[in-house]
Amino acid sequence: MPKRQITGTVIKKAGDKTATVLVERRVLHPRYHKTVKRFKKYLIHDEKNDINVGDTVSAVECRPLSKTKSFRLLEIVKRGEV
């Protein structure tokens, strides 16, 4: 089974080697046929403490690293404004 990949924006540095990533997806509303945004937050593991708030990152699914953390940083797609 392939590993899931997510791409999102870092919204919070949550402790040592952990960041919160907000993933946005657009879906069609079943009744009103309008495109609406859906959001979900994921905790990702950043081994080198390399990412900052505002960065766009890509993460890949891995074994559970804690109760809520199951994604590992794959790459930094785009650096945020400092």
Secondary structure, 3 states (H helix, E strand, C coil): CCCCEEEEEEEEECCCCEEEEEEEEEEECCCCCCEEEEEEEEEEECCCCCCCCCCEEEEEECCCCCCCEEEEEEEEEECCCC
